[in-house]
Structure formats: C-alpha cells, structure tokens
Amino acid sequence: MLKKMGEAVARVARKVNETVESGSDTLELRLEGNFLHRLPNEVSTLQHLKAIDLSRNQFRDFPEQLTTLPALETINLEENYIVDVPVEKLATMPALRSVNLRFNPLSSEVRVIAPPLIKFDMLVSPEGARPPPP
C-alpha cells in the first residue's frame, strides 16, 4: 500500500510540475484514484485551471489551495473522506460552477450552512450513503 501511495504521489508531482514548468494553460487536471491525501503546493500556480478531478482518493481535508484558483469551474472530490468544507471561501470563487462531494462523510453543519451561501451546484449524497462497489 505504501509503495502504491509513493508511486501515486510521484506521478502527481510529475504531472503538476510538467504543467507548471511548461507554462501550459492546462484546462483540466485528472488525478482520480491515486491514494492522494493532499495536493502539492504547486497546484496553486495553475491560474488557468478550469477543472480538477480528485475523486476516489484519500483526502480528509478539503484541499484549500483550490480556493485560490480564479478560473476553476469544476471540482470533483467524490469518494474521499472529507467532513468539513470551506464554504465561505468557495462562495467567493468567481468562476466556480460545480463541486462534487458525493460519498464523503460531510458534517451536518456543511449540509445546512452551504445551500444559502453558495451560487454553484454542490453535489452531495444522502447522509450515510455508501458508494457502489467497484
């Protein structure tokens, strides 16, 4: 398991570094299913990023670097272990249209507070729902 996690982290670091170094205007970053529990700081330099897929990873905390990306429209964090979400920060993101948080053990506070504060679609599963088997 640790070997797989190390390989996944190395792949992610390479992908992010290649994107940053090439000066690419990458529109989408797909990092699903890589056993990630945090993002490298370099992600915050991807100012033109429009979509990021971090589904099926190991995040316990919402990756707050994402809230600094002005062009980000879509965040997919489905099937992680996130309980709390920085709703106030997300609400100030100008381009954000959708945040997928299905199959995360979100706190009831997030479920109650988020809807009146946000202008984007926040996708959540019913409390206690489990993802379908692979």
Beta strands, then each sheet from edge to edge (+ up, - down):
strand 1: 28-30
strand 2: 51-53
strand 3: 74-76
strand 4: 98-100
strand 5: 121-123
sheet 1: 1+ 2+ 3+ 4+ 5+
end
